[in-house]
Amino acid sequence: MQKKVIYLSVVLLLIFSIAQIASAASQTQPRHPGDHLKSLNLTDEQYSKLREMQKKNYQETRELKINLQDKFFELKQLKLQKNPDEAKVEAKLKEVKELKNKLSEIRQKNKAEFESILTEEQKKMLPEKSGPNGFGPGCHKGFCQ
């Protein structure tokens, strides 16, 4: 009898574990870029403006992102030294923070610009679809899912 209870408990634990993993996996499936825009029913003119905004944003942030990636690498290299110079590490951290702040300012400006091309009705639809910077359910390192 005890063996049956233990066996049943193990089986139920496995079933619930598999169900939990499957549930978590379905929530993390990435969407295709732009999927969240379809529900806003944008006009052709709005899509055109959005493409121009995206192009301008890319050109404006490309070098900053590359520079940020370089600073992260330099920071890792500093930290991998046997006796890292704390002053150099702090200086590099400051550079990283400044670049992140610049990118954040640009994101906020772009969010406002994006919202400026929307109608009031479309803006009302944003909060339910909006992440921390206004695009999609959430963004990570500038890439929204």
C-alpha positions in Angstrom: 0.0 0.0 0.0 2.8 2.4 0.9 4.6 1.6 -2.3 1.5 2.5 -4.3 1.2 5.9 -2.5 4.8 6.7 -3.1 4.6 5.6 -6.8 1.4 7.7 -7.3 3.1 10.7 -5.6 6.1 10.4 -7.9 3.9 10.1 -11.0 1.7 13.1 -10.0 4.9 15.2 -9.3 6.2 14.4 -12.8 2.9 15.2 -14.4 2.7 18.6 -12.6 6.4 19.3 -13.4 5.9 18.7 -17.1 2.7 20.8 -17.1 4.6 23.7 -15.4 7.5 23.5 -17.8 5.1 23.5 -20.8 3.2 26.4 -19.4 6.4 28.4 -18.9 7.6 27.6 -22.4 4.4 28.8 -24.0 4.7 32.2 -22.2 8.2 32.8 -23.4 7.7 32.2 -27.1 8.9 35.2 -28.9 6.6 37.0 -31.2 7.5 38.4 -34.6 8.6 42.1 -34.6 5.6 44.3 -35.4 2.9 41.8 -34.4 1.6 44.1 -31.6 1.2 46.9 -34.2 -1.4 44.9 -36.2 -4.0 45.3 -33.5 -3.6 49.1 -33.6 -5.0 49.2 -37.2 -2.4 51.7 -38.4 -3.0 53.6 -41.6 -0.6 53.4 -44.5 0.6 56.9 -43.6 1.2 55.8 -40.0 3.2 52.8 -41.2 5.3 55.0 -43.5 6.0 57.4 -40.6 6.9 54.5 -38.3 9.3 53.1 -40.9 11.0 56.4 -41.1 11.2 56.7 -37.3 12.6 53.2 -37.1 15.3 54.0 -39.7 16.2 57.3 -37.9 16.3 55.5 -34.5 18.6 52.8 -36.0 21.0 55.4 -37.4 20.9 57.4 -34.1 21.5 54.4 -31.8 23.7 52.1 -33.8 27.0 53.6 -32.8 25.9 54.0 -29.2 25.0 50.3 -29.0 28.3 49.3 -30.5 30.1 51.6 -28.1 28.1 50.2 -25.2 29.0 46.6 -26.2 32.7 47.6 -26.4 32.5 49.2 -23.0 31.0 46.0 -21.5 33.8 44.0 -23.0 36.4 46.4 -21.7 34.8 46.2 -18.2 34.8 42.4 -18.3 38.5 42.5 -19.3 39.2 44.8 -16.3 37.4 42.6 -13.9 39.2 39.5 -15.2 42.6 40.8 -14.1 44.2 39.2 -11.0 44.1 42.5 -9.1 41.6 44.8 -10.9 42.2 48.5 -10.5 39.0 49.6 -8.8 39.4 53.2 -10.1 39.5 51.9 -13.7 36.5 49.6 -13.1 34.5 52.5 -11.6 35.4 54.8 -14.5 34.3 52.1 -17.0 31.1 51.6 -15.1 30.5 55.3 -15.3 31.0 55.2 -19.1 28.5 52.3 -19.3 26.0 54.1 -17.3 26.3 57.3 -19.4 25.8 55.3 -22.6 22.8 53.5 -21.1 21.3 56.8 -20.1 21.7 58.2 -23.6 20.0 55.2 -25.1 17.2 55.5 -22.5 16.7 59.2 -23.4 16.5 58.3 -27.0 14.0 55.5 -26.3 11.8 57.9 -24.3 12.0 60.5 -27.1 11.1 57.8 -29.7 8.2 56.6 -27.5 6.8 60.1 -27.5 7.3 60.5 -31.2 5.6 57.1 -31.8 2.6 58.1 -29.7 2.4 61.4 -31.6 1.4 59.6 -34.8 -1.4 57.7 -33.1 -5.0 58.6 -32.8 -6.5 58.9 -29.4 -8.3 55.6 -29.9 -5.0 53.9 -30.8 -3.3 55.5 -27.7 -6.0 54.0 -25.5 -5.0 50.5 -26.8 -1.4 51.0 -25.9 -1.4 50.5 -22.1 -2.7 47.0 -22.3 0.1 46.2 -24.9 2.7 48.4 -23.5 6.0 47.4 -21.8 8.4 49.5 -19.9 9.3 51.7 -22.8 5.9 51.6 -24.6 6.5 48.9 -27.1 5.1 45.4 -26.6 4.7 43.4 -23.4 8.3 43.9 -22.4 11.7 44.7 -23.7 15.1 43.4 -22.9 18.2 45.3 -23.9 16.2 47.2 -26.5 14.6 44.3 -28.2 11.0 43.8 -27.6 9.1 40.6 -27.7 
